[in-house]
Amino acid sequence: MDDQSKGRTPEPRLPGAIRVVNVGLDLLAESVQRQGHEVVAVDWRIPAAGDEQIIQVLERLMGRHSARIDTANAEVFRRLDTASPMLNGMAKAGDVLPVMGDRTILHSGPPLEWSDFCDPLRRSVRAAMMAEGWAADREEAEELVASGTVELDSANHHDTVVPMATAIGPSAPMFVVGFEGHVAYSPINQGPGKTAWFGVDEPESVRHLVWLAEVAGPILSRAIESADPIDVFAMATQGLHMGDDLHMRTQATGNLLLRHLFSALAETADGRLPEFARFWSANHLFFLNIAMAAAKATTNWAAEVPNSSIVVSMARNGTTFGIRVTGAGDDWFVVPAPPVQHAIYYSGYGPDTSAPDIGDSAVLELIGLGGPAAAGAPAVAAFVGGTMADARAVTQETSHISVGRSSRFTIPALDYAGTPVGVDIRKVVELQITPSVSTGILHKTDGTGQVGAGIAVAPIEVFRDALVALNARLA
C-alpha cells in the first residue's frame, strides 16, 4: 500500500530536472542558471512605473479607444513602410519655401525664442546671416535678430529638416526629395571641420556656407538632373547591408550615390569640380541630409492620419526635445533636451563641455533607421557597450515600443529581420522604454564644434505628456 492509501501525507519529492520561468528580478534567474538548470526570463516591469493616473489613461487607450487607435496605427505604419521618396533635384531654399521671404532663418528642433537658443545654434544662425550678406559680423547679426528684422522659425514647420545646429537662409541649396505630392527638403551636409552645423561662426564657416551655395549646389543640381532618378530608400537598404545605420554612419550609402552620379559629375564642365570632389570625399555624412529629407516626406504623409498614437515628428534644438503625435493634435510636446548619455569624446572633452542633444535627424529613428538599425551597424556598437550583442539589444529594445518591422530595411545579422518602425507612445509609456537616437555632440559654449558622438535616450516625460493629450482628444 502507498502512503496515500494508508492515509498518510506523501513525502515531497523534488523533480530531477528543473525548468524555471522567472518573472521579475534577474538575480533569481541567474541563481538557477548557475546551478545548471534551464531558465526563461520574463522582462516584466510595473506598467508606467506604477503611476496610477497614467495607468488609467493606458487602460482607456488600450481598451475602449484601442480599436480606433489600432486602425489608425495600421494605416500610419503602412505609409511609413511603403513610401518611396525620390531625390528629384536641388533648389535654393528661397525658391521652394514661401516662408523664407527676404529675411528668414530656419533652424533645427521645435520653435524657440531667441533668448532660449543654445550657444551652438545661436552661432549657426549668426553664420547663416553673415553668409546671406545681411550682417558683417556677429554683433550686427545679433542686433538684427534682437530688433525683429530677421525672423526665426522651426525648419520642421516648413517641410524641412536640418541636422545638428544647422540654420539656413534663402540662398541655401536644398535637396528636393518626395513622392506623389509629398515633398521635403534638407540642405547639403556641411561636412567636418569648422562648420556652422557644428556651432562654429568663424569666418571659415561663413565662407564654407557661401561655397556650398555658389559651387556645390549648382554642381549637384546639374548632376542629379542629368542622372537617372534616385530611389532614396532603395539605396539606403543597400547601405544598411554594408554596415550603415543611415544616421551615425552613411559612408556606404554615400558611396553608392557617388557611383550613381559619377558619370554625370565627370561630364560637368565646371572648373571647380575638383574642389567639390575633395569636399565629398572628406564628408562621411554626405547622405545623411538626403535620408532625413526622405524620412520627413514619409512622416508628413503619415501625419495626415488622425487618431494615431505613433510619433510623426521628433526633433531637438539643444534647449528642448519635442515630439508630435497626430492623434494628440498639431502641437509640439517639449521638455528640456537631454545630454547624450552613451558617448565617446575627443581627447580633452567630456560631459561638462557638451551641449545637450540637438538636431532634426531623429526623424530617421521614426522610420526604422538610426537606432532601430543598430544591430547591423558596427559603428554604433562602440557607443552602446562595444559588442554587436549590445547593438542588437538596442534594436530589440526598440522593437518593444514599435508597431511593426520594416519590410525593406532589413538586417542580415538578424536573418534579414526588418528594423522596428512606428514608435507607439502607449508602449513607450507602459514599458518606460524610449527611442535611442544616434547623434553627434557639440561644445556647449565656445564654438569649438564637434567634441564627440554617442547615443541619446529620449526623455520619457514628453511621451507621457503626449499620451495624456491623446486621451483627452479621444475622450
Secondary structure as UniProt FT lines:
FT   TURN            3..7
FT   STRAND          19..23
FT   HELIX           26..34
FT   TURN            35..36
FT   STRAND          38..42
FT   HELIX           47..50
FT   HELIX           52..61
FT   TURN            62..65
FT   HELIX           66..82
FT   STRAND          86..92
FT   HELIX           93..96
FT   HELIX           98..100
FT   STRAND          104..107
FT   HELIX           114..116
FT   HELIX           119..132
FT   HELIX           138..146
FT   TURN            147..148
FT   STRAND          151..154
FT   HELIX           155..158
FT   TURN            164..165
FT   STRAND          167..168
FT   TURN            170..171
FT   STRAND          173..179
FT   TURN            180..181
FT   STRAND          182..187
FT   HELIX           196..198
FT   HELIX           203..211
FT   HELIX           212..216
FT   HELIX           217..226
FT   STRAND          230..231
FT   HELIX           232..240
FT   TURN            241..243
FT   HELIX           251..266
FT   TURN            271..272
FT   HELIX           273..281
FT   TURN            284..287
FT   HELIX           288..302
FT   TURN            303..304
FT   TURN            306..307
FT   STRAND          310..317
FT   STRAND          320..325
FT   HELIX           326..328
FT   STRAND          333..336
FT   STRAND          342..345
FT   TURN            347..348
FT   HELIX           351..353
FT   STRAND          358..359
FT   HELIX           361..366
FT   TURN            367..368
FT   HELIX           371..376
FT   HELIX           378..381
FT   TURN            382..385
FT   HELIX           388..400
FT   STRAND          402..411
FT   HELIX           412..414
FT   TURN            415..416
FT   STRAND          417..424
FT   HELIX           425..431
FT   STRAND          436..443
FT   STRAND          450..457
FT   HELIX           460..474
//
